[in-house]
Amino acid sequence: MNKKKKLIIEGAKTLFNEKGYSQVTIRMIALKLEMSSGNLNYHYQKREDIFEALYFEMVAAFDERLAKLEDVEVSIPQIRQDIEQSMHRMIDYKFFWTDLYNLLSVSDHVKTHFQAVYKSRIDGCLLLFEKLEKQGLMRGSSFKLEYHFLAEQIVNYGNTWLYASNLYANKNENIAKVANTLLSFFYPYLTPKGQLEFKNEMPTLFE
């Protein structure tokens, strides 16, 4: 991506995050960047093209982390760190996550990719559970789809937590609360060894 295109999508991201995607026009982006609409259109013909560029920039980091999961040595602290990294990334693109289901109708390309990524994230959770079970941190499933249902809960909550972001006083408080919530989904499925590691990671929850 050339320097001018990078400048455009960064400016657009700031406006989308401030005002919401539907409230921002190409002209507003051009004015923010102090360029003509024609100059901007040379690089991105439509607002939807900027949206697609931002989406694929955002998911590149998620895709990379998912691809490396097979080689990661998992633990409760490592899972928490990964959750918090993902949350910071989502906040950087909050316009997308706070209007997720409307924005998926903007681009068929984005919608198709997101649907494929959703399945990959479910599979990633199942691989994570398998790794935790092998380390004696998580018990085996009680019935065939038990952990698939758990994976769906985790992924769906992870997709939508930013809807409630205004309930918290600041970003750091928000991230801490949501990370605790997501990790707590694991707790009933952990072995005594896993629960001890969980308590050591988050002792304040048990005070």
N, C-alpha and C positions, 0 to 999 in steps of 0.2 A: 504494500500500500504506500503510495507516495505521500509526501509531507502535507500537501494541500488536502487530500482526502482525509488524512488523519485529523487535521485541524477541523474539518467540517464535522466529522462524526463526533469529535470530542465536544464541540460547541453544541451540536444537536443533543447529545446525551445530557448535557447540563440543563438545557431547556426542557427536554422530555421529563427529566427528574423533578424539575421545579414546577412545571405546569401540567404535566400529563401529555402523552403522545397526541391525543386527539385535539388538544388545544394549541398545538404548535404547527405553524405553516413554514413552507420553504422560505417565504419572505422574512419571517421572524428569525430564522436561522441565519439568513444572509445579513440581516441588519446587525445581529449580534456579532458576526464576524467581520462587519464593515466591508462587505463585498456585494457586488450586484447579484441579483437573482440569476441573471444569465450566466455569470461566472460560476455560480454554484451549480446550476443546471448542467454545465459542461462536465462536471464530475459526477453528479448524481441527478438524474433526470426527474425522479419523483421522491417524495418523502418516504415512500415504501422502500426505495432502494437504500436509503440511509438506515431505516429500521432493520432491514436484513443484514446490512454490514455490522451494525451494533450487536445484533443477536448472535451472529457467528463469531464475532470477537469475544463476546461474553462466554459462549459455551466452549470455546477452545480450551480454556483452563479446566473446565469440568470434564471434558472429554479426555484430556491428558491424564488427569488424576484417576479417572475410571479405568483407563488403559493400564495404569501401573498397579492397580489394586492386587493383581495376582502375586506380585512380588513384595507387597507390603507386609511387615510383621505387625499384626494388629494387637491392640491392647485398649483398655478403656481410655487412658490418657490420649493415645493416638487417635481414637475415634472422636474424642472431644475436640482435639486440635483440628481435625479434618472438617468437623461440623462448623467450627468458628471461622475457618478459612473460607468455606463455602458461603457462610452468611455475610462476611465482609464483601465478597464478590457480588452477592445478590444486591446488597445495599448500593453498590456502585452503579447498578442497573435497575434501581427500584421501580422505574417507570414500567418495566416489563412485568415484574412480579406482582405489582399492585393492580394491574389491569390484565392479568394473564389471559383469561378466557376470551376477552374481547380482542386482544391483540393477536391471538392465534388465527383470527379470521382475516387479518390484514394480508398475510402472505401464505400461499399454499406451500411454498418452499420451506418456510419456517415451521408451519404446522406439521408437515410430513417429518421433518427432522426432529421436532419436539416429541412427537409420538414415538419415534424410534428410540430417542434418548430415554423416554419414560420407561420403556421396556428394559433398556440397558441398565438403568438405575435400579430397577427391581432385581434384575439378575445380579447386579453389584452387591445389593443388600444380602441376597441369598448366599453369595460367595463369602461375604463378611461373616454371616452366621456360621457357615461351614468352618471357617478359619477359627472362630471363637470356640466352636464345639471341639475342634481338634486340640485346642490348647487347654481344654477343660474349664473354660470360662462360661460356656453356655450349654444348657442341657439339650438333648435331642428333642425333636418335635413330637407332640402327642398325637397328632393326626396329620394326614398328608399335606393339607394346605395351610396348616397353622402358621408357618413362617412366611409363606407367600402373603397371607393376610397382614402379618406384622410388617413386612416390607412395604406393602401398599400404604399402611398407616404412616410409616416413617416418611416415605417419599411424598405423599399427599400433604402431610403437615409441613414438610420442608418446602413445598411449592407455595404454600399459602400463608406462612407465618407473618409475612410483611404486611398483610391486611390489618393486623393488630398492632403495628409498630407505633402508632400514635398513643397507645395506652401507656407507654414507658417514657420516663423522663429524658433519657438520653440513649444514644446508640449503644454504648457499652453495657448499660443496664439491660437493654433490649436483647443484645446478643447473649449475655449471661443467662437470662431467664429462658430464652428459647433453647439454648444449648442444654440447659438442665432438663427441660421438657423432653427434648428429643432423646437424650441419654436415658431418661426415666422409662421410655418405652421398652428399653432392653431389660430393665431390672427384674421383672417377674420371670424372665426366661434364663436368668443367670444361675449358674451353680453357686454353692457356698463360696467357692474360690473366686468366682466372678463377682459376687456380691461384695466380698471383702475388698476387691480391687476398686469396685465402684465407690464404696464408702471411703476408701483412702483418697480417691480422686475428688470427692465432693462431701467432705465431712460435715459441712454446715447444714446439709439437708437432714442430718440425723441428730441434730442438737435438740 
